[in-house]
Each structure stands twice: as C-alpha cells, then as structure tokens.
Amino acid sequence: AGQEGDEIFLNRIRHGATRDGRVYMPPFEGILSQEAMWTIRSWLETVRED
C-alpha cells in the first residue's frame, strides 16, 4: 500500500489495465469521480488479505 500503491491504483483505475491485449480493468476516468475512486481505494484497504 502506501504512496506507491496509491499511484499504481490511480493509474489503473483512471486508464484501465490490459495484459497481452486482454482488458483486466476498463478505464474509469470520466465515469467515476475522484471521490468515488478514493472511496473504492479506502474500501479495498479494509478487505485486503495479507
């Protein structure tokens, strides 16, 4: 987590994620507000398994 994790998360949620041409996460920039993105990030931190 931490700042590095925040940067990775924001890049992925804004621009999406693809590997070998397969979409693993669509881009959400322009669909979700920044507040919604941070709400999702905060929730993910509460359910993360170590």
N, CA, C, O and CB atoms as a CASP TS submission, in Angstrom:
PFRMAT TS
TARGET T0000
AUTHOR 0000-0000-0000
METHOD Language model
MODEL 1
PARENT N/A
ATOM      1  N   ALA     1       0.851  -1.188   0.000  1.00  0.00           N
ATOM      2  CA  ALA     1       0.000   0.000   0.000  1.00  0.00           C
ATOM      3  C   ALA     1       0.884   1.233   0.000  1.00  0.00           C
ATOM      4  O   ALA     1       1.919   1.267  -0.666  1.00  0.00           O
ATOM      5  CB  ALA     1      -0.961   0.008   1.223  1.00  0.00           C
ATOM      6  N   GLY     2       0.477   2.235   0.741  1.00  0.00           N
ATOM      7  CA  GLY     2       1.263   3.448   0.814  1.00  0.00           C
ATOM      8  C   GLY     2       1.159   4.278  -0.442  1.00  0.00           C
ATOM      9  O   GLY     2       0.293   4.048  -1.286  1.00  0.00           O
ATOM     10  N   GLN     3       2.054   5.252  -0.561  1.00  0.00           N
ATOM     11  CA  GLN     3       2.011   6.176  -1.692  1.00  0.00           C
ATOM     12  C   GLN     3       2.234   5.458  -3.016  1.00  0.00           C
ATOM     13  O   GLN     3       1.569   5.773  -4.003  1.00  0.00           O
ATOM     14  CB  GLN     3       3.053   7.269  -1.517  1.00  0.00           C
ATOM     15  N   GLU     4       3.153   4.501  -3.058  1.00  0.00           N
ATOM     16  CA  GLU     4       3.399   3.761  -4.298  1.00  0.00           C
ATOM     17  C   GLU     4       2.144   2.998  -4.722  1.00  0.00           C
ATOM     18  O   GLU     4       1.795   2.974  -5.903  1.00  0.00           O
ATOM     19  CB  GLU     4       4.585   2.785  -4.122  1.00  0.00           C
ATOM     20  N   GLY     5       1.477   2.384  -3.765  1.00  0.00           N
ATOM     21  CA  GLY     5       0.237   1.673  -4.058  1.00  0.00           C
ATOM     22  C   GLY     5      -0.852   2.608  -4.544  1.00  0.00           C
ATOM     23  O   GLY     5      -1.628   2.259  -5.434  1.00  0.00           O
ATOM     24  N   ASP     6      -0.912   3.812  -3.953  1.00  0.00           N
ATOM     25  CA  ASP     6      -1.891   4.807  -4.387  1.00  0.00           C
ATOM     26  C   ASP     6      -1.654   5.197  -5.838  1.00  0.00           C
ATOM     27  O   ASP     6      -2.602   5.301  -6.617  1.00  0.00           O
ATOM     28  CB  ASP     6      -1.834   6.049  -3.489  1.00  0.00           C
ATOM     29  N   GLU     7      -0.402   5.414  -6.206  1.00  0.00           N
ATOM     30  CA  GLU     7      -0.070   5.802  -7.579  1.00  0.00           C
ATOM     31  C   GLU     7      -0.447   4.699  -8.564  1.00  0.00           C
ATOM     32  O   GLU     7      -1.001   4.975  -9.628  1.00  0.00           O
ATOM     33  CB  GLU     7       1.429   6.127  -7.698  1.00  0.00           C
ATOM     34  N   ILE     8      -0.149   3.462  -8.214  1.00  0.00           N
ATOM     35  CA  ILE     8      -0.492   2.326  -9.079  1.00  0.00           C
ATOM     36  C   ILE     8      -2.002   2.223  -9.223  1.00  0.00           C
ATOM     37  O   ILE     8      -2.517   2.065 -10.330  1.00  0.00           O
ATOM     38  CB  ILE     8       0.085   1.005  -8.514  1.00  0.00           C
ATOM     39  N   PHE     9      -2.712   2.314  -8.099  1.00  0.00           N
ATOM     40  CA  PHE     9      -4.168   2.223  -8.127  1.00  0.00           C
ATOM     41  C   PHE     9      -4.773   3.329  -8.988  1.00  0.00           C
ATOM     42  O   PHE     9      -5.615   3.056  -9.843  1.00  0.00           O
ATOM     43  CB  PHE     9      -4.732   2.294  -6.706  1.00  0.00           C
ATOM     44  N   LEU    10      -4.351   4.574  -8.770  1.00  0.00           N
ATOM     45  CA  LEU    10      -4.919   5.687  -9.537  1.00  0.00           C
ATOM     46  C   LEU    10      -4.642   5.542 -11.024  1.00  0.00           C
ATOM     47  O   LEU    10      -5.523   5.815 -11.839  1.00  0.00           O
ATOM     48  CB  LEU    10      -4.362   7.013  -9.038  1.00  0.00           C
ATOM     49  N   ASN    11      -3.458   5.126 -11.391  1.00  0.00           N
ATOM     50  CA  ASN    11      -3.140   4.918 -12.800  1.00  0.00           C
ATOM     51  C   ASN    11      -4.039   3.832 -13.389  1.00  0.00           C
ATOM     52  O   ASN    11      -4.561   3.978 -14.495  1.00  0.00           O
ATOM     53  CB  ASN    11      -1.654   4.540 -12.972  1.00  0.00           C
ATOM     54  N   ARG    12      -4.211   2.758 -12.650  1.00  0.00           N
ATOM     55  CA  ARG    12      -5.010   1.628 -13.140  1.00  0.00           C
ATOM     56  C   ARG    12      -6.492   1.984 -13.231  1.00  0.00           C
ATOM     57  O   ARG    12      -7.143   1.652 -14.222  1.00  0.00           O
ATOM     58  CB  ARG    12      -4.823   0.413 -12.229  1.00  0.00           C
ATOM     59  N   ILE    13      -7.033   2.652 -12.217  1.00  0.00           N
ATOM     60  CA  ILE    13      -8.469   2.957 -12.248  1.00  0.00           C
ATOM     61  C   ILE    13      -8.772   4.051 -13.276  1.00  0.00           C
ATOM     62  O   ILE    13      -9.841   4.046 -13.887  1.00  0.00           O
ATOM     63  CB  ILE    13      -8.958   3.395 -10.850  1.00  0.00           C
ATOM     64  N   ARG    14      -7.849   4.975 -13.468  1.00  0.00           N
ATOM     65  CA  ARG    14      -8.073   6.037 -14.461  1.00  0.00           C
ATOM     66  C   ARG    14      -7.916   5.538 -15.890  1.00  0.00           C
ATOM     67  O   ARG    14      -8.737   5.851 -16.753  1.00  0.00           O
ATOM     68  CB  ARG    14      -7.113   7.187 -14.219  1.00  0.00           C
ATOM     69  N   HIS    15      -6.863   4.764 -16.145  1.00  0.00           N
ATOM     70  CA  HIS    15      -6.511   4.385 -17.520  1.00  0.00           C
ATOM     71  C   HIS    15      -6.803   2.933 -17.860  1.00  0.00           C
ATOM     72  O   HIS    15      -6.657   2.527 -19.013  1.00  0.00           O
ATOM     73  CB  HIS    15      -5.065   4.652 -17.755  1.00  0.00           C
ATOM     74  N   GLY    16      -7.212   2.149 -16.875  1.00  0.00           N
ATOM     75  CA  GLY    16      -7.506   0.742 -17.119  1.00  0.00           C
ATOM     76  C   GLY    16      -6.242  -0.097 -17.095  1.00  0.00           C
ATOM     77  O   GLY    16      -5.132   0.415 -16.946  1.00  0.00           O
ATOM     78  N   ALA    17      -6.437  -1.388 -17.243  1.00  0.00           N
ATOM     79  CA  ALA    17      -5.314  -2.321 -17.238  1.00  0.00           C
ATOM     80  C   ALA    17      -5.537  -3.378 -18.308  1.00  0.00           C
ATOM     81  O   ALA    17      -6.599  -3.996 -18.382  1.00  0.00           O
ATOM     82  CB  ALA    17      -5.140  -2.978 -15.843  1.00  0.00           C
ATOM     83  N   THR    18      -4.517  -3.573 -19.134  1.00  0.00           N
ATOM     84  CA  THR    18      -4.563  -4.624 -20.150  1.00  0.00           C
ATOM     85  C   THR    18      -3.276  -5.428 -20.082  1.00  0.00           C
ATOM     86  O   THR    18      -2.211  -4.899 -19.764  1.00  0.00           O
ATOM     87  CB  THR    18      -4.768  -4.025 -21.574  1.00  0.00           C
ATOM     88  N   ARG    19      -3.390  -6.701 -20.383  1.00  0.00           N
ATOM     89  CA  ARG    19      -2.224  -7.579 -20.481  1.00  0.00           C
ATOM     90  C   ARG    19      -2.418  -8.460 -21.693  1.00  0.00           C
ATOM     91  O   ARG    19      -3.453  -9.110 -21.842  1.00  0.00           O
ATOM     92  CB  ARG    19      -2.026  -8.437 -19.183  1.00  0.00           C
ATOM     93  N   ASP    20      -1.433  -8.481 -22.548  1.00  0.00           N
ATOM     94  CA  ASP    20      -1.493  -9.290 -23.771  1.00  0.00           C
ATOM     95  C   ASP    20      -2.767  -9.017 -24.566  1.00  0.00           C
ATOM     96  O   ASP    20      -3.358  -9.927 -25.146  1.00  0.00           O
ATOM     97  CB  ASP    20      -1.406 -10.777 -23.426  1.00  0.00           C
ATOM     98  N   GLY    21      -3.181  -7.748 -24.582  1.00  0.00           N
ATOM     99  CA  GLY    21      -4.364  -7.366 -25.339  1.00  0.00           C
ATOM    100  C   GLY    21      -5.688  -7.650 -24.650  1.00  0.00           C
ATOM    101  O   GLY    21      -6.745  -7.337 -25.199  1.00  0.00           O
ATOM    102  N   ARG    22      -5.653  -8.233 -23.466  1.00  0.00           N
ATOM    103  CA  ARG    22      -6.879  -8.528 -22.716  1.00  0.00           C
ATOM    104  C   ARG    22      -7.135  -7.431 -21.690  1.00  0.00           C
ATOM    105  O   ARG    22      -6.227  -7.015 -20.970  1.00  0.00           O
ATOM    106  CB  ARG    22      -6.781  -9.910 -22.018  1.00  0.00           C
ATOM    107  N   VAL    23      -8.360  -6.978 -21.632  1.00  0.00           N
ATOM    108  CA  VAL    23      -8.728  -5.933 -20.677  1.00  0.00           C
ATOM    109  C   VAL    23      -9.034  -6.577 -19.330  1.00  0.00           C
ATOM    110  O   VAL    23      -9.954  -7.385 -19.206  1.00  0.00           O
ATOM    111  CB  VAL    23      -9.951  -5.109 -21.188  1.00  0.00           C
ATOM    112  N   TYR    24      -8.243  -6.205 -18.322  1.00  0.00           N
ATOM    113  CA  TYR    24      -8.472  -6.693 -16.966  1.00  0.00           C
ATOM    114  C   TYR    24      -9.273  -5.689 -16.156  1.00  0.00           C
ATOM    115  O   TYR    24      -9.987  -6.069 -15.228  1.00  0.00           O
ATOM    116  CB  TYR    24      -7.144  -6.988 -16.272  1.00  0.00           C
ATOM    117  N   MET    25      -9.163  -4.415 -16.496  1.00  0.00           N
ATOM    118  CA  MET    25      -9.955  -3.367 -15.863  1.00  0.00           C
ATOM    119  C   MET    25     -10.147  -2.273 -16.898  1.00  0.00           C
ATOM    120  O   MET    25      -9.168  -1.770 -17.451  1.00  0.00           O
ATOM    121  CB  MET    25      -9.266  -2.815 -14.556  1.00  0.00           C
ATOM    122  N   PRO    26     -11.384  -1.897 -17.169  1.00  0.00           N
ATOM    123  CA  PRO    26     -11.603  -0.807 -18.119  1.00  0.00           C
ATOM    124  C   PRO    26     -11.221   0.526 -17.477  1.00  0.00           C
ATOM    125  O   PRO    26     -11.162   0.623 -16.252  1.00  0.00           O
ATOM    126  CB  PRO    26     -13.080  -0.780 -18.593  1.00  0.00           C
ATOM    127  N   PRO    27     -10.962   1.548 -18.282  1.00  0.00           N
ATOM    128  CA  PRO    27     -10.665   2.865 -17.709  1.00  0.00           C
ATOM    129  C   PRO    27     -11.933   3.491 -17.126  1.00  0.00           C
ATOM    130  O   PRO    27     -13.003   3.422 -17.731  1.00  0.00           O
ATOM    131  CB  PRO    27     -10.051   3.798 -18.780  1.00  0.00           C
ATOM    132  N   PHE    28     -11.804   4.096 -15.956  1.00  0.00           N
ATOM    133  CA  PHE    28     -12.950   4.712 -15.293  1.00  0.00           C
ATOM    134  C   PHE    28     -12.857   6.230 -15.219  1.00  0.00           C
ATOM    135  O   PHE    28     -13.749   6.869 -14.661  1.00  0.00           O
ATOM    136  CB  PHE    28     -13.092   4.155 -13.910  1.00  0.00           C
ATOM    137  N   GLU    29     -11.793   6.826 -15.771  1.00  0.00           N
ATOM    138  CA  GLU    29     -11.688   8.281 -15.766  1.00  0.00           C
ATOM    139  C   GLU    29     -12.837   8.851 -16.586  1.00  0.00           C
ATOM    140  O   GLU    29     -13.084   8.402 -17.704  1.00  0.00           O
ATOM    141  CB  GLU    29     -10.309   8.753 -16.330  1.00  0.00           C
ATOM    142  N   GLY    30     -13.535   9.832 -16.040  1.00  0.00           N
ATOM    143  CA  GLY    30     -14.690  10.411 -16.709  1.00  0.00           C
ATOM    144  C   GLY    30     -15.986   9.692 -16.380  1.00  0.00           C
ATOM    145  O   GLY    30     -17.069  10.191 -16.684  1.00  0.00           O
ATOM    146  N   ILE    31     -15.884   8.523 -15.759  1.00  0.00           N
ATOM    147  CA  ILE    31     -17.071   7.765 -15.347  1.00  0.00           C
ATOM    148  C   ILE    31     -17.253   7.891 -13.836  1.00  0.00           C
ATOM    149  O   ILE    31     -18.346   8.186 -13.352  1.00  0.00           O
ATOM    150  CB  ILE    31     -16.949   6.264 -15.763  1.00  0.00           C
ATOM    151  N   LEU    32     -16.163   7.662 -13.099  1.00  0.00           N
ATOM    152  CA  LEU    32     -16.190   7.793 -11.645  1.00  0.00           C
ATOM    153  C   LEU    32     -15.528   9.100 -11.239  1.00  0.00           C
ATOM    154  O   LEU    32     -14.541   9.518 -11.845  1.00  0.00           O
ATOM    155  CB  LEU    32     -15.487   6.592 -10.967  1.00  0.00           C
ATOM    156  N   SER    33     -16.069   9.741 -10.218  1.00  0.00           N
ATOM    157  CA  SER    33     -15.440  10.948  -9.686  1.00  0.00           C
ATOM    158  C   SER    33     -14.179  10.551  -8.916  1.00  0.00           C
ATOM    159  O   SER    33     -13.994   9.387  -8.560  1.00  0.00           O
ATOM    160  CB  SER    33     -16.428  11.739  -8.767  1.00  0.00           C
ATOM    161  N   GLN    34     -13.323  11.534  -8.669  1.00  0.00           N
ATOM    162  CA  GLN    34     -12.120  11.260  -7.888  1.00  0.00           C
ATOM    163  C   GLN    34     -12.505  10.786  -6.487  1.00  0.00           C
ATOM    164  O   GLN    34     -11.847   9.915  -5.919  1.00  0.00           O
ATOM    165  CB  GLN    34     -11.221  12.518  -7.809  1.00  0.00           C
ATOM    166  N   GLU    35     -13.568  11.360  -5.938  1.00  0.00           N
ATOM    167  CA  GLU    35     -14.039  10.942  -4.615  1.00  0.00           C
ATOM    168  C   GLU    35     -14.448   9.467  -4.628  1.00  0.00           C
ATOM    169  O   GLU    35     -14.136   8.727  -3.696  1.00  0.00           O
ATOM    170  CB  GLU    35     -15.226  11.821  -4.161  1.00  0.00           C
ATOM    171  N   ALA    36     -15.139   9.045  -5.674  1.00  0.00           N
ATOM    172  CA  ALA    36     -15.550   7.639  -5.792  1.00  0.00           C
ATOM    173  C   ALA    36     -14.328   6.729  -5.905  1.00  0.00           C
ATOM    174  O   ALA    36     -14.301   5.651  -5.312  1.00  0.00           O
ATOM    175  CB  ALA    36     -16.475   7.442  -7.016  1.00  0.00           C
ATOM    176  N   MET    37     -13.320   7.158  -6.664  1.00  0.00           N
ATOM    177  CA  MET    37     -12.103   6.358  -6.805  1.00  0.00           C
ATOM    178  C   MET    37     -11.422   6.163  -5.456  1.00  0.00           C
ATOM    179  O   MET    37     -10.994   5.055  -5.133  1.00  0.00           O
ATOM    180  CB  MET    37     -11.134   7.022  -7.793  1.00  0.00           C
ATOM    181  N   TRP    38     -11.318   7.238  -4.658  1.00  0.00           N
ATOM    182  CA  TRP    38     -10.682   7.135  -3.346  1.00  0.00           C
ATOM    183  C   TRP    38     -11.527   6.319  -2.381  1.00  0.00           C
ATOM    184  O   TRP    38     -10.987   5.641  -1.506  1.00  0.00           O
ATOM    185  CB  TRP    38     -10.430   8.521  -2.770  1.00  0.00           C
ATOM    186  N   THR    39     -12.857   6.377  -2.531  1.00  0.00           N
ATOM    187  CA  THR    39     -13.730   5.554  -1.692  1.00  0.00           C
ATOM    188  C   THR    39     -13.477   4.077  -1.965  1.00  0.00           C
ATOM    189  O   THR    39     -13.408   3.272  -1.036  1.00  0.00           O
ATOM    190  CB  THR    39     -15.215   5.900  -1.941  1.00  0.00           C
ATOM    191  N   ILE    40     -13.340   3.725  -3.231  1.00  0.00           N
ATOM    192  CA  ILE    40     -13.043   2.341  -3.603  1.00  0.00           C
ATOM    193  C   ILE    40     -11.687   1.930  -3.042  1.00  0.00           C
ATOM    194  O   ILE    40     -11.545   0.838  -2.492  1.00  0.00           O
ATOM    195  CB  ILE    40     -13.066   2.168  -5.141  1.00  0.00           C
ATOM    196  N   ARG    41     -10.700   2.793  -3.179  1.00  0.00           N
ATOM    197  CA  ARG    41      -9.355   2.505  -2.661  1.00  0.00           C
ATOM    198  C   ARG    41      -9.395   2.284  -1.152  1.00  0.00           C
ATOM    199  O   ARG    41      -8.777   1.349  -0.642  1.00  0.00           O
ATOM    200  CB  ARG    41      -8.382   3.657  -3.002  1.00  0.00           C
ATOM    201  N   SER    42     -10.118   3.136  -0.441  1.00  0.00           N
ATOM    202  CA  SER    42     -10.223   3.002   1.014  1.00  0.00           C
ATOM    203  C   SER    42     -10.895   1.692   1.395  1.00  0.00           C
ATOM    204  O   SER    42     -10.460   1.016   2.327  1.00  0.00           O
ATOM    205  CB  SER    42     -11.001   4.180   1.606  1.00  0.00           C
ATOM    206  N   TRP    43     -11.949   1.333   0.680  1.00  0.00           N
ATOM    207  CA  TRP    43     -12.643   0.074   0.957  1.00  0.00           C
ATOM    208  C   TRP    43     -11.720  -1.116   0.695  1.00  0.00           C
ATOM    209  O   TRP    43     -11.682  -2.057   1.487  1.00  0.00           O
ATOM    210  CB  TRP    43     -13.921  -0.041   0.099  1.00  0.00           C
ATOM    211  N   LEU    44     -10.982  -1.076  -0.408  1.00  0.00           N
ATOM    212  CA  LEU    44     -10.064  -2.172  -0.720  1.00  0.00           C
ATOM    213  C   LEU    44      -9.044  -2.376   0.395  1.00  0.00           C
ATOM    214  O   LEU    44      -8.672  -3.510   0.697  1.00  0.00           O
ATOM    215  CB  LEU    44      -9.345  -1.901  -2.042  1.00  0.00           C
ATOM    216  N   GLU    45      -8.595  -1.293   1.003  1.00  0.00           N
ATOM    217  CA  GLU    45      -7.636  -1.402   2.105  1.00  0.00           C
ATOM    218  C   GLU    45      -8.248  -2.117   3.305  1.00  0.00           C
ATOM    219  O   GLU    45      -7.528  -2.769   4.061  1.00  0.00           O
ATOM    220  CB  GLU    45      -7.143  -0.013   2.522  1.00  0.00           C
ATOM    221  N   THR    46      -9.565  -2.009   3.494  1.00  0.00           N
ATOM    222  CA  THR    46     -10.201  -2.652   4.649  1.00  0.00           C
ATOM    223  C   THR    46     -10.414  -4.141   4.433  1.00  0.00           C
ATOM    224  O   THR    46     -10.540  -4.887   5.404  1.00  0.00           O
ATOM    225  CB  THR    46     -11.531  -1.990   4.949  1.00  0.00           C
ATOM    226  N   VAL    47     -10.456  -4.593   3.185  1.00  0.00           N
ATOM    227  CA  VAL    47     -10.722  -6.007   2.904  1.00  0.00           C
ATOM    228  C   VAL    47      -9.485  -6.753   2.409  1.00  0.00           C
ATOM    229  O   VAL    47      -9.558  -7.942   2.099  1.00  0.00           O
ATOM    230  CB  VAL    47     -11.827  -6.128   1.878  1.00  0.00           C
ATOM    231  N   ARG    48      -8.365  -6.065   2.335  1.00  0.00           N
ATOM    232  CA  ARG    48      -7.129  -6.671   1.831  1.00  0.00           C
ATOM    233  C   ARG    48      -6.659  -7.792   2.745  1.00  0.00           C
ATOM    234  O   ARG    48      -6.663  -7.661   3.969  1.00  0.00           O
ATOM    235  CB  ARG    48      -6.029  -5.614   1.692  1.00  0.00           C
ATOM    236  N   GLU    49      -6.257  -8.885   2.133  1.00  0.00           N
ATOM    237  CA  GLU    49      -5.696 -10.002   2.891  1.00  0.00           C
ATOM    238  C   GLU    49      -4.184  -9.941   2.801  1.00  0.00           C
ATOM    239  O   GLU    49      -3.626  -9.780   1.716  1.00  0.00           O
ATOM    240  CB  GLU    49      -6.227 -11.368   2.367  1.00  0.00           C
ATOM    241  N   ASP    50      -3.524 -10.069   3.935  1.00  0.00           N
ATOM    242  CA  ASP    50      -2.054 -10.040   3.949  1.00  0.00           C
ATOM    243  C   ASP    50      -1.480 -11.407   3.732  1.00  0.00           C
ATOM    244  O   ASP    50      -0.259 -11.568   3.713  1.00  0.00           O
ATOM    245  CB  ASP    50      -1.537  -9.476   5.255  1.00  0.00           C
TER
END
